[in-house]
Structures are given as structure tokens and as C-alpha cells.
């Protein structure tokens, strides 16, 4: 739907991709208006596997997009040269694309042209084979738009991957993208299109009327479960497909776990035949010994003040951490740490669960866990004049409101729905500030510290529910819990599937799926980890040390890369690049390239800094300093000047940035909203 050129962004001196939209679309007045509107939405997608849009506009009657330039190839070229891919490789390449698609859908954006040519593949400089990106949102539209056609009757998209409802004249929505993804996955696994017909008319007829073919009729090595995923994604009726791209991403993750398990078993078939080899631990003793080694968690009673009047469902127990296999033993116990393992017999699993429940009830004095659900109450928080907290403020900013919580906050985060969540370690509570004003307090017990909102809910560390808990963002009820080595010191959320990356006091970084299960191998970095961030294709950790920026791979291998940066990075965020705040008071901006990390900006801001935060496609990043009791707004332009300040009556301890305001928590127990 256009032509892509390689260009150079003169301000930053970096290569960019410039896409000129096809004239037949650009001449459509309704498309031109929608392009200008939707390109802003596309630029707001913050996901490591989505090619970021730097700029969009019109020049001399031509519509254009400016995006990140990626050196490499695309899935179309790869399939043309190699045919179908091995199942595990195909899923590894396309699962991140499904996650990226989920991030777009959460922003209300439908891609409408999912195909191999829009999946870019770039080589990596570490243990991973490549990075994968979803690109070309040039014909994307909001899911609320009324039609899949232009005003001139042109059906936009690629016929080989087009959903039946779009062919029939429907507007198409997220389910249509899932269908297109299913077609692409079919081709990646088999090397053939699902409906390969001699003419476009025949292809259109097949998409609407012909039954979905089985991948296994072409590629017998494809597991039945993976074949089922393709069939469900390509179901003729949208309501029979996956409910969301996030659900599709999770299904692909489970399929990949099973494929990896099969490969591991094939790679280690003779371990038990070696003289002196140790027998692998059986499923039963592995689980029971793990459960017995965990200390019993007693959940303190929480006063029921204006408790939400609904029965509490049984809460899943925190997932146990499997012990490390002894040297020389077959790595069977590591499978326990992978999510959704099906290697154990069903009868054994049922028996083990029954024993574990009996032991848990005996140790806690009986009764269910439903009583440990958080109680919700209208908060006693009071709104006070912002002038009581703000000592001075730049004229470009406005103090909108200050909420007195009565206790020093531990962390603050903004959930996708716009709610602001604040943890109060000293009182064992979480506070939710809704966009329309109501403040609700949830008693979670323990000492809740770090908090992070995401598409799967609100994650909190250090509550009475275990090392890490996930709450339903609407009800505040516990949805999942996990046991880590210790309470997390930092959290980062995958905006695609809502999973969490948690760093604890030992420097261990674990990946936790929305169900609370630990997945993959943990990464280890020198402690203490003071900040985590998810962006630009990796998880990033900072620990305040010399060369204290560490890049963590997303592939579950636990591998990391330590990068040469200014000393003392204490916090990390993302806005068209990677920004770090340093204890010495400077901020640094990096441009991640496939082969290296280029420093774009390094500027002194204050005597010391403690945290930095931003959101993509904004002209500023924000940093706080406890020492100066100040919030700083820093321009994203190359010189990165400080453009505004707010000085508080008390030291700021945490901040979270929204589209038009920033929330700052201070030591005196207040949270202040600053408008910009």
C-alpha cells in the first residue's frame, strides 16, 4: 500500500524508514483524514515488537510515515527461500508478533494487513537468533470505524490473508487481524498459503466458503495442538476465534513450551543409561518437597470495612519454585518451572494436589483462602489544596490535585484504564484513584512496595499474598499469586500479554505469566536492582553500579548483556529510545541498534536523581530528586534541556506519567497530579 525508502533523520543522525502511502489511497479524502488521526494512535503503541512511528504527515500532497529503520529481512523473503519453518522456530518468530498485535488492539487499533511481508526480522548481537517486529500500520484504523473499504469502494489489505467478514463488507475488528495471523502462521509452518488459488476471485470464495485446511496434511511434524491453534485462529465465525491476541499469544507460549520439552527429551535420551547416573526425581517427591520447603504464609485478618458485597472465589495458591536439579541428573525438575506443563499423568497431578491442599489446610488451621481477599473501602483520603504540597512550580505546569493518603507511598503506577494505583507499605494497603475522582483503599496486608499496572491487572510486590500478587484492576480482588526468592524490588510489565518481570533483592529477574507461574530461566544481575523497564525488544535492569545497565533477553534463556554506561543508573524508561537517570544527577538517552547501543544525549539535571518515567511519543521525560525535592521535565530534543520544575514540600519517592499529567508521590503521604 505504498513505497518504503531509507532516509536519515538529520536531527538525531539516525537511519529511518520513510513510507509514502499509495496515491490511490492518498487521493481518498476520508482516508486522508483518518490517516492523520490514526497515525497518532499508531505512534502511541509502546511495544518492543512494534516498529515505532516517529512522524506522520503530508508533504506536497503525499502522505508519509517515518519509522525506525531495521537492517535485516522479512518473513516473506525467509519463507520464499526456505519454505515452511520448523514448528518451534515458526512459533518463536510469530509469538512476539501476536503480542505486538495485542498491544495495538488495546489501543483500539486494527492493523488490517497482517502478512509475512510486514514481519521484519533483524539479526541480534547476543545469544538470540534475531529480533522480530510488526510494521506497516499505514492502512490501520480504529476498531470503531464503520467499513473495511475506502469511500471509492477499494477493499484494503491482502487477499491471501483477509478475513471472511471483511470480504463480505464488514468493518473488521481485532478478530479479523487474528484470522490474518492464523493464515500467516499456516504459511510459516507449511510453506504454502491456506487457500492457494489461481485467481483473487477464487481466493475470496475460498476464504468465505471453504473449510479451514489442516497444516498437518502438508507438514506432519506440526503437533496437533499447534494445528488446533491455527484452526481456531482461522475460524470462519469471528466469535469462534481466540477472544483476543493476548489469548492467542498465551496459547502459542504453551505450544512452544511443549515443543521445547520434546526437544529436551530428544536431546537427553540416554542420561539414565550412563553408569552411576542418578534417577530423575519423580513428579510426586519433586512437588511435595518443594511445597514442604516453603514456609507457611499466614494471612493476617483484615477488618471488613464496607467490604465489596460479592462472594470471593477460591484464590489460586502461589506457584512453587522448583528446586535446581543436582549435577549429573536429568533436567526433569526444570520442567516444573515452565508454565502449563502436561508431562505429569493426570492421576498423579490430582493426587498431589489433594495432598498439598490437605497439608496446607492442616498447617493453617483449616478453612479456605477466600478470606484473604482484599477488602475494599471508600478511602479516608482527603483532597487538599495542591498549594499545601507544592512550594514552587513553573508557569508551563499546573497543580491539579493533591490527595493525602496518611502514609508514605512505596510506588505509583497508572493502569491502562487510567486508574492510578499507589502502594502504602506501612499500612498494608493499595489505593486506587479513578480518573473520575473516587478513591478506593484495598487492604492487602504485608508491606506492599512496588506496584505496576498492565493489561492483565495490577501487580504488587510484598503483600500478604506472597512475593508477587496480581489483582483484578476493576474489583481489586486477588487473581494470581507467585512465590519468588524475596519480595520484588522492581517490576516491568509486558504490554502485550500482561505478564510481569520481577527483580528481587538477590538480583534474580523472573518472568511471571498472568496465571502466576514462573516461565523460562531466571536472569541474574548484580543486586540491588533499582529499576526495570520493558521496551525496545528487551527487559532492561539498572542497579546503580558502574556499567549498571543490563539487557535481559525475552526468550526465556535467562541470558543478559551488561552495557558500558555512565556509572550509577538507578531508573530506566522509554520514549523513542532508552532513558536512564543516574545517581549523579544526569540523564542519558540511548538509541538501541541491533549491534550496539548508541548514546544520543547525556545532560546534567540536578545534584542527584532517583527515578525517571515517560510514555512513548511525548516531547518530554520526567525525573525526580529526593535531595532537591523536585520534579524535572526534560525535553526529548537532542540537547535535552530542563524545561520545567516543581518543588515539593516533601521529598518525592515515585512518579508515573499519563498523557496529559504526571502523578508524584511524596514522603509526607501525599500524591499530587501535575498537569502539562
N, C-alpha and C positions, 0 to 999 in steps of 0.2 A: 504494500500500500504506500510505497514511497522509495526513495533512494537514500542510502546512507553514505556520508562522506567522512573522511578522517580530517579533523581540524585541530587547531591549537587554541586553548583559552589563554589569551595574552596576559590577563591579569595575574594568573597563577602559573603560567608557563607549562600547563599540563595538556596532554592529548585528550581530545574529546571526540565523540561521535555526533555528527550533525545529520539529522534525518529531515529531508524535505518531503512533505506529505504529497501524495499523488494529486495532480491537478484536478482530476475528475471529482475527488473529494473536496479539495480546497475551493472549488467553484460552487459547492453546495452551501448556500447561506446558513441553513440550520446547522450543518456540520461545522462551519467556521465558528459559530457562536459556541457550540458545545465543545469544540476543541479547546478554545481558550479557557472555558470553565473547567473541563475535566483534566486538562494538563496540570492545573494547580493541584487537583486532588491526587493525580499520579505522582507528582513531586513530593507529596506528603507521606508516601509509603516508606516506612523505615524498616527494611528487612535485608539481611545480609545476602540474600539470593535474588534480590530485585535490582536491576540496573537503575541507579538513581538518575532522576531527571534534574539537570542543573538549571535549565532555562527553556521556556517555550514562548513563541511569539509569531509575528508576521513581519515579513520584510519584502517590500516591492510586490505585494500580492501573493507571496509564497508563505505557507505555514511551515514552521520548523520546530524541531525539538533538539535540544543539546543534552547529551547524556554522557556517562562515563564510557571511555574507550577501553575495550577489552581485547588484549592480544590473545589470539588462540583460534579456535574453530567453533562450529556449531554442531548440534546433534544431527542435522540434516546431512552435512558433509561426512560425519562419522558413520552414519548408517549407510550412506551411499558407497563408502569404501569398504566397510566391513560386514554389512548385512546385519542380521539380528545380533544382539549382545547377550552374553551370559546373564542369566536371571539376576544374580547378585549385583553385577555391575550395572545393569539397567536400573535396578531399584535404587542403588546408591546415587546414580546420576539424577533420577527423576523425583525421588522423595523430597529433596530440598526445593524443587520446583513446585511441588504440591503445597509445601509450607509457605512459599512465597505467594502462591495463588490465594491461600487463606488470608494472608496479610492484606492483599488487595481487596478481597471480598469484605473484610472487616471495615475497610474504609468506604464501603459502598460502591466499589469499582468492579466492573465486569470487563475482563480482558478482551474477549470475543475473537481472538486469533491465536489460540494455543496450538502450536505445531513445532516440529523439530527445528525449523529454521529460526525460531525465536528462543531457543535454549542455547546460550553461549557457554563454551567450555574453555577455561583458561588453565594453563599449567601452573603448578604450585612450586614453591621453593622449599617445601618441607616434606614430611612423610606421606601426605595425601597425594593422590594422583593428579587431581585437578579441582578447580573451583567451578561451580555451575551457577548460571544467572538466568533469570527470566527477563526478557526485554520486550520492547515494542508495544508500549501502551498507546500507540498512535491512533488506534481506532477504538480504544476503550471508551466506555460510557458508564454513567451512573446506573445502578440497578433499577432505579425508579423511572428511567426513560421508557417511552411508550413503544418503540419499534426497533427491530433489528435492521431496518433499511434506512437509506437516506431519503430525502424528500423526492429525489428523482427515481426512486424505486430500486436502487442498487443494493444488493444484499452483500454486506461487508463480511469478510472472513475468508477462510479457505475451505472449499467444498469437501476435501478429503477428511476433514476433522469437524464438520459442522453438525450441531445437534439437530435432531428431527424437529423440535418445536421452533427453532429459528428458521429452518427451511419452510415450515408451514406458515410463516408470517408472524410468529410470536416474538415478543420483545427479547426473550432470552434473559437468563439471570445467572447466578453463581452455578446452578446445576448444569447450565449449558457449557460453562467452562470445564466442569468436571467430566462431562461427556467427551469434550475435545481432548482432555488429558488422557482419558481411557483409550481413545483412538491412538494417541501418541505412544502410550505405554505398550499397546498391542504391537505397533510397528517396531518399537525398540526391542521387544522380546522376540519377534518373529522375523523381522526384516521385510515384512510385507504390510501393506495397508489393509485394514479390516474389510473395506469394501472397495477393492481394486477393480474398477470397471472401465470400459474403453472410452466412455463419454461422461461429461459432467451430468447430463440428464440421467444417465443410468446410475451414477453415484448418488445423486439426490434421491432417486427412487429407493435405492438400497438402504440408505440411512433411515428413511422413514418406514420401510416395509419389511426388509429382510431381517431374519433373526441374527442376533449377535454371534459371530463365529467364535469358536474356542481357539485360544492360542496354542493349545496342546496338539491340535491337529496338524500344526506346522512345526512347532518346536516342542517335542515330547519331554525335554528336560525341564520345562517350566512346571513348578509344583502346582498341584490342584488349587491350593489356597491362593496363589498369585493369579491363576486363571480366573478364580471366583472374583477377585478384586477387579480385574479388567471387565468382566461381565457386569458386575454391579455398577461400575463407573459408566458403562455404555448402555445401561438400561434404557429402553425406549421412553418410558414414562419418567419424567424428572423426579417425581416423589419416590421412585424405587431406587434411585441412585444414593450415593453417600449423602448424608444430611449436610455435610459441609466439607470444605477442603481440609479442614483440620482433622475430621474423622478419617478422610482418605489418607492423610499423612500418617496418622497413627496405625492404620491398617498396613500401610507399606512398611512402617517400622517393625511391626510384629512379623511380617513376612520376611524381612531382612534378618531379623533375629533367628528365625528358623533356618534360613539359608546358611547363615554363619555357623549355626550349631551343626548342621550337616557337614559343612566343610571341615569343621574342627574334628568331628568324629572320623571323617575320612583321613585326615592328616595324622591321627594318632590311633591307628587300629591295632598296633602291636605292643602298646605300652605294658599291658598286663602280662605279656608273654616273656618279658625280659627277666632274667634271673634276679631275684631279690626285689622286684618291683612291688610297690605297695598297692594293695587293693584300693580302688577308689571308694571314698566314703559313700555309703548308701544314702538314699534320699531321706529316709527316716531320721537316722542319727544326725545328719547334717542340719536339718531344720530344728530338731529338738535341742541339740547342743547350742545352736545359735540362740534359740529362744531362752534357754535356761541361763545363758551367759549374760543376757541383758537384765539390768536391774529393773525391778518393778517400778512403774511410774504411777504414783498416787496422785490423783487429780483432786486438788482442793475444791471443797464445796464453794459454789458461787452463789451469793444471795440472789434470789429471784425477784428482781425489781422490774415490774412491768414487763415480765417475760413474754416473748412473742408467743401467742396462743396457737401453737401447732405442735403436733406430736413430733418428737425428734426421732429420725431414723437411726438405725444402728450404724455406728461410725466404724469405718474400716480400721483395723489395727495398723499401726505403723509397720512398714515393710522391714523385716530384719535384714541386717547386713550379713552376708555370707562370709565365713572365715576364709582366710587365704589358704590355698592348698599347700600341703607340705612339699618340699623339694622332692622331685622324683615321682610324685603322684600324678595321675592323670587329672587334667584340669576340669573335673566334672563339677566341683562345687562352684566354679565361677559362673556356671550356667544359672545358678540360683539368683545371681545378681542381675541377670538380664530380665527384662520385663516380659510377662506373658509366656513364660516357658511352658511347653507342653510335653517335656520329656518324661515326667513322672507319670506313673499309672494313676488313673482316676481314683481307684480304690485306695491306693496309698495316700493320695492327697487328702481324701475325705477323712481317713483315719487320723492323719497327722493334725489336720485342722481341729478335729474333735478333741484330741489330746491337748493341743495347745490352748484351746478355749477352756478346757477343764482346769488346766494348770493356772491360767490367768484368773479365772473366777475364784479358785481357791486362794490365790495369793492376794487378791484384792478384797476378799470378804464377800464375793458373790455380787450379783446384780449386773445390769447391762452398762454399756458405756454411754448410753443416751443421756445420762445425767451430766456428762462432762461437756455437753454442748454449751456454747457461749450464750449467756443471757443478754438480751438487748434491752436498753432503756433509753428513754429520751434523756440526752445528756444534760448534766447540770452546768455544762459550759456556758459562759456568758460572752456576748459580744460587747467589746469595749471600744471606745474611740481609737482608731489607729494612731492618733497623735500621742497616746499614752505609751506606745511602744516605739514609735519612730522618732528619732532625735533630729534627723535631717534627711531630706530627700531631694533628688534632682528634679527640675521642673518637668522633664520629659516623662516622669513616672507619677503614679497616683497610689496613695494608700487606700485600698478599697474596704478592707475589714480586718479586724483583729479578734481572734477567738481565744479566750482564756480557758485553758484546759486544766489548770491547777496542778500540773506535774510536768517535769521536764520530758519532752519528747525524745524518743530514740531514733525514729526515722519518719519520713513522709514520702508518699507516693501518690500518683494520680492514675486511677484505673481508666480503661478505655471509655467507660460510660461518662467520665468526667468527675466522678466522686473522688474526693481527697481523703486518703487514709493516713492516720497518724498513730504510731505506737507509743504507749506510755509504760516503760519498763517498771517504774516504781509502783504502779497501781495495778499491773497485770491487765491492761485494757487496750483495746483498739478503738479509735474514734473515727467515724465516717462523717465527712462534711459533704452533703449533697449539693449539686450545682444550684438547686433552687432554694437552698438555705438550711433545711433541717440538719441537726447534729445528733448522731446516734452513737452511744457508747456500748461496746461489746466487751463483756468480762471474759477474757480468755485465760487468765491465770498465768503463773510463771513470771518471766521477765521478758516480755516481747520486745525485741530490738529492731532488727532490720525488717522492712516491710516493702513489698513490691506488688503492684497491680498489673494484671495481664489478662489476656482473653479467656483464660481458664478460671480466673478468680483472683483472690488476694492471697499472696504467700507471706507468711510471717515466721520469723525465727525466734526461738526461746520461750514460746508459750508453754502452758501445761500439757499441750497435746503432743509433745515430743520436740525433737530438734527443729523440725520444719513442718508447718501445717499449711494447708490450703483451704481458704474459706470461700463460700459462695458470696460473690460480691453483692448480690441483692439481699439475701437474708442474713448474711454474716454467720451462717452455720458451717460447721466443720465438714469438709468434703473429702479430705485425704490427709494423711499424716505420714511422716518419714522419720526414721532414726538415722542421724549422722553421727560422726565421731564426737562432735560437740555442736553447740548452737552456732549457726552461721554468723559470720562477721560481715558478709556481703552477699547480695543476690543480683542475678541478672535473669531476665525473662525472655524466652523465645517468642517473638510476637506472632509467629505462625501457629504453633501448636499449643502455646501457653505453658510449656514445660519450664522448669526452673534450673538454673545453675547456681549452686550454693557453695561458698567457700567457708571453711570453718577455721578455728584457731590454730590448727596444725598445718594450715596451708593446703589442705586437701580440697579440691574442687570437684564436686559431684554433680551429675546430671540426673534430675528427678522428673519423671514423667507426671502428667496431671493426676494419675492414679496414686501417686506417692511412691512408686517403685524406682529404685536406682537403676540406671541403664549405663551400659558401657563400663569402661575402666576409669577410675577417678584420675584426675590430673593432680600433680603435686608441685607446688611452688614454695619458695621460701616464705615462711609466715613473718608477720601477720598480713593477711590480705585485707586491705582497707577499702578496696573498691573493685567492682566487677561491671563489665559492660558487654552487651550483645550487639554486634554490628560489624559491617564491612566483611562479613564472611567468617568471623571468628568470635570467640569469647575472649575478652581482654581483662587481665588482672593487674592490679598495682599494689605494691606493698611498702612504698616509702623508702626503698633502698636504692643504692646505686644500681643503674640498669634495672630498675624495678618495674618495668613494663613487660608483661609476659603474655604471649599469644597462645591460646588453647584451641586445639583442633576440635571441630564439631563431630568428627567421625566415630567417637566412642573409643578411640585408641588410648586416650589419656596423654597423648604427646603434646609437648609445649615447645615454644621458641622464646628465648629471652632476648630482648631487643636493647640496643645501645641508645639510651635516652639520657636527658638531664637527670641528675640524682633527685630522689625524694618525690616521685609521683605518688599522690595519695588518692586521686579520684580520676575517673575517666568518663567521657560522654562522647556523643557523635552529632555532627552537623556538617555534612559534606566533607567528611574526614574524621579523624580521631583527635579529640582534645583531651589533654591531661592537665590537671592542676598539681602544683608542686609545693612542698612544704616551705620552700624558699620564697614563695610568693609569685612565681611566674606561671604562665600558661603556655603550652606548646601544642601546635596543631600539626598532625601528620597526615600525609596522603598515602594510603596503603596501595602499593603496587604489587603485582604478582611476585616480583623478585626482590623487592626491598621496601623499606619504609622511609619515605622522603619527608623531611621537615619543611613545612611551609611557613610556619610562624612560631616565634618564641619571643614573648614580651613580658616584662615585669609589670605586675599589677599591684602588689602590696608587699608588706614585710613577710607575710605568710598566708597561705591559703589552705583550706580544709576540705572543700568539696567543689565540684563543678557539675553543671547539668544543662541540658539543651534538648531541643527536638529538631528533627531534620527540616530543612528548607526554611529556616528562620535566619534573620540577619544578625542575630546575637547569640552568644552563650553567656551563662551566668555562673558566678563563683562567689563563695562566702569565705570570710576570715573571722575566726573566733577572736583573734588577737585585736583586730581593729573594730570588731563588732559591726562589720559592714558587708553588704551585698553589692557586687560589682556587675555591671552589664558591659560585656566586651564585644566589640564588633567582629564579625567574621571576615572583614576585609583584610588584605594582606598585612597591613601594619597593626591590626588588632588593637585599636585604641580603646581605652575605657571611656564609654560614652555616658554612663550614668551611675549613681551610687545611692545607696540607702544605708544610713547608720541607725542601728537599733539601740534600745536601752539595755539590752542584754545580748550575750554572745549568740550568734546563730549556730545551730547544730546540724541542720539538714535543710534541703530545699528540693522543690520539684517544679518543673516548668510546664505550663499549659500553653495553648495557642495565643492567648492574649494577656496572661498574667503568670506570676510566679508566686509560689507559696513558700514561706520561710518559717521554720520552727526555731524558737529561741529557748535558751536555758531557763528563763523565768516561767516557762509553761505556756507560752502563747504561740499561736500560729497566725501569721499576717499575710494577707493577699495583696500583692503589689501589681497594679495594672500598668500595661505599657501599650 
